[in-house]
Amino acid sequence: MDLFTSASTVIIYVAMLSRGFRYSGDQVADNIFCVVVEGAVFTAAGVVANKAGLVVITLERYFRIAHPGQSAQHLRSS
């Protein structure tokens, strides 16, 4: 997710600094483009996914340390 977040951020800033965004004239499409691209929706989604992944890893490590018997038992039964 870090790569996705970084790449989407770089793409947005390169487009904004080089020539800006060109709109087609269709108001609905332009509004969607403005919200999604200029609003950095992809960057925000990458940041949220990154944080969710860290929460999952943290919980998994907590349960492995706090409840080691259940973790070993689960691994043997699979």
LINSULLIN-V667612 format. One line per field, one symbol per residue. phi: phi as a letter, one per 30 degrees, with the letter a starting at -180 (. if undefined). burial: # if it has 16 or more other ideal C-beta (glycine too) atoms within 10 Angstrom, else .. Layout:
phi: ???
burial: ???
This chain:
phi: .dddddddddddddddddbicccdjddddddddddddddhddddddddddddddddddddddddddbddddddddddd
burial: ....#..#...#....................#...#..#.##..##...............................
